[in-house]
Amino acid sequence: MIGSVATVSTSCKSFKPPGEEVTGPFDGRKYQSNNRYFRATGQAISQDANTSKTRSMTNAKARLAGTVSSTMRTVADEYTQEKGIANAGEFMERYEVLSREVVNQTIADIRTIGERTFRLENGRFQTYTALEIRKRHMYRHMRRLAEARRDWNDDDRKAFYDLLDYLESEAE
């Protein structure tokens, strides 16, 4: 037992980082998703400053959409299992379609919480972008879209509203 402790402490002391640790300007908790916001960052390098900014924004939006989609899918899946919703597969399929529609529409409602552009030594530009979407806003938008769906029956709509109530309560 004592020999294994000595081995562990020796191996910890001998760790050498593979290179210089690098962080961007939007690292840390302030730029991570939490119970109120979905957040994401992006970065890009280009010869042109505007192209660098556009690519960075596109990367951040793609990451934000991916975060929203995977989070919503996980929560909805857990919810359907917990509530024992009949035809859970059909419910999840409808939910995913609506979620994609909302993400595509609300991505325009995102807020830029940070953008920094640097001129590199080689003359190229590197841009970092940080974005956020308020969860409550997204869930309300989903509710409005669900109300407008004519292809859903009352049971599907009620289950979906219950899920949105649950999500909204978690986003407070």
C-alpha positions as CSV (number, residue, x, y, z in Angstrom):
1,M,0.0,0.0,0.0
2,I,2.8,2.5,0.9
3,G,4.7,1.6,-2.2
4,S,1.7,2.4,-4.5
5,V,1.3,5.8,-2.8
6,A,4.9,6.6,-3.4
7,T,4.5,5.6,-7.1
8,V,1.5,7.8,-7.6
9,S,3.1,10.9,-6.0
10,T,6.3,10.3,-8.0
11,S,4.4,10.1,-11.3
12,C,2.4,13.3,-10.5
13,K,5.6,15.2,-10.0
14,S,7.1,14.1,-13.3
15,F,4.2,15.4,-15.4
16,K,5.4,17.7,-18.1
17,P,2.9,19.6,-20.2
18,P,3.3,18.8,-23.9
19,G,3.5,22.5,-24.7
20,E,2.4,26.0,-23.6
21,E,-1.1,26.1,-22.4
22,V,-3.2,28.5,-24.4
23,T,-6.6,30.0,-23.6
24,G,-8.7,32.4,-25.6
25,P,-10.2,35.7,-24.3
26,F,-13.6,34.1,-23.7
27,D,-12.7,31.1,-21.5
28,G,-14.2,30.6,-18.1
29,R,-17.6,30.3,-16.4
30,K,-18.9,33.6,-17.7
31,Y,-18.9,32.1,-21.2
32,Q,-20.3,28.7,-20.4
33,S,-24.0,27.6,-20.5
34,N,-25.8,27.7,-17.2
35,N,-29.3,27.4,-15.9
36,R,-30.4,30.7,-17.6
37,Y,-28.4,30.9,-20.9
38,F,-27.1,28.7,-23.6
39,R,-23.6,30.0,-24.5
40,A,-20.9,29.2,-27.0
41,T,-17.7,30.6,-28.4
42,G,-16.1,30.5,-31.7
43,Q,-12.8,31.6,-33.3
44,A,-11.3,31.9,-36.8
45,I,-8.2,33.1,-38.5
46,S,-8.1,34.8,-42.0
47,Q,-6.1,37.1,-44.1
48,D,-9.1,39.5,-44.0
49,A,-10.5,41.0,-40.7
50,N,-14.1,40.8,-41.9
51,T,-13.8,37.2,-43.1
52,S,-12.2,36.3,-39.7
53,K,-15.2,37.9,-37.9
54,T,-17.7,36.2,-40.1
55,R,-16.2,32.8,-39.7
56,S,-15.8,33.2,-36.0
57,M,-19.5,34.2,-35.7
58,T,-20.5,31.2,-37.9
59,N,-18.4,28.8,-35.7
60,A,-19.9,30.2,-32.5
61,K,-23.5,29.9,-33.9
62,A,-22.9,26.3,-35.0
63,R,-21.5,25.4,-31.6
64,L,-24.5,27.2,-29.9
65,A,-27.0,25.3,-32.1
66,G,-25.2,22.1,-31.3
67,T,-25.3,22.8,-27.6
68,V,-29.0,23.7,-27.6
69,S,-29.9,20.7,-29.7
70,S,-28.0,18.1,-27.6
71,T,-29.2,19.7,-24.3
72,M,-32.8,19.7,-25.4
73,R,-32.6,16.2,-26.7
74,T,-31.1,14.9,-23.4
75,V,-33.7,16.7,-21.2
76,A,-36.6,15.6,-23.4
77,D,-35.4,12.0,-23.5
78,E,-35.1,12.0,-19.7
79,Y,-38.5,13.6,-19.4
80,T,-40.3,11.1,-21.6
81,Q,-38.7,8.2,-19.7
82,E,-39.6,9.7,-16.3
83,K,-43.2,10.5,-17.3
84,G,-43.7,7.2,-19.2
85,I,-45.2,9.0,-22.2
86,A,-47.0,6.6,-24.6
87,N,-45.5,6.7,-28.1
88,A,-42.3,8.3,-26.7
89,G,-40.6,7.7,-30.0
90,E,-43.2,9.7,-31.9
91,F,-43.2,12.4,-29.3
92,M,-39.4,12.7,-29.4
93,E,-39.5,12.9,-33.2
94,R,-42.0,15.8,-33.1
95,Y,-40.1,17.4,-30.4
96,E,-36.8,17.3,-32.3
97,V,-38.4,18.7,-35.4
98,L,-39.9,21.6,-33.4
99,S,-36.5,22.1,-31.6
100,R,-34.7,22.4,-34.9
101,E,-37.2,24.9,-36.1
102,V,-36.8,27.0,-33.0
103,V,-33.0,26.8,-33.0
104,N,-33.0,27.9,-36.7
105,Q,-35.4,30.8,-35.9
106,T,-34.0,32.0,-32.6
107,I,-30.4,31.8,-33.7
108,A,-31.2,35.3,-35.0
109,D,-32.2,36.4,-31.5
110,I,-28.8,35.6,-30.0
111,R,-26.8,38.2,-28.2
112,T,-23.1,38.7,-28.8
113,I,-21.5,38.9,-25.3
114,G,-18.0,39.4,-26.6
115,E,-15.9,39.8,-29.8
116,R,-12.2,40.4,-30.0
117,T,-10.0,40.5,-33.1
118,F,-6.2,40.4,-33.1
119,R,-3.7,41.1,-35.8
120,L,-1.2,38.2,-35.7
121,E,2.5,38.6,-36.4
122,N,2.1,37.0,-39.9
123,G,-0.5,39.8,-40.8
124,R,-3.5,37.5,-40.5
125,F,-6.5,38.3,-38.2
126,Q,-7.8,36.1,-35.5
127,T,-11.3,36.7,-34.1
128,Y,-12.9,35.3,-31.0
129,T,-16.7,35.5,-30.6
130,A,-18.9,34.7,-27.6
131,L,-22.7,34.3,-27.9
132,E,-25.7,33.5,-25.7
133,I,-29.4,32.8,-26.0
134,R,-31.7,33.2,-23.0
135,K,-33.3,29.7,-22.3
136,R,-36.6,31.1,-21.1
137,H,-37.0,33.1,-24.4
138,M,-36.4,29.9,-26.4
139,Y,-38.9,27.9,-24.4
140,R,-41.6,30.6,-24.8
141,H,-40.9,30.7,-28.5
142,M,-41.2,26.9,-28.6
143,R,-44.6,27.1,-26.9
144,R,-45.9,29.6,-29.5
145,L,-44.8,27.3,-32.3
146,A,-46.3,24.3,-30.6
147,E,-49.6,26.2,-30.4
148,A,-49.6,26.8,-34.1
149,R,-49.0,23.1,-35.0
150,R,-52.1,21.7,-36.6
151,D,-50.7,18.2,-37.0
152,W,-50.5,17.5,-33.3
153,N,-53.3,16.1,-31.2
154,D,-54.3,17.3,-27.8
155,D,-52.3,14.6,-25.9
156,D,-49.1,15.5,-27.8
157,R,-49.6,19.2,-27.2
158,K,-50.2,18.7,-23.5
159,A,-47.1,16.5,-23.1
160,F,-45.1,19.1,-24.9
161,Y,-46.4,21.9,-22.8
162,D,-45.7,19.9,-19.6
163,L,-42.1,19.4,-20.9
164,L,-41.8,23.1,-21.6
165,D,-43.1,23.9,-18.1
166,Y,-40.4,21.7,-16.7
167,L,-37.7,23.3,-18.8
168,E,-38.8,26.8,-17.8
169,S,-38.8,25.9,-14.1
170,E,-35.2,24.6,-14.5
171,A,-34.2,27.9,-16.3
172,E,-35.0,30.2,-13.4
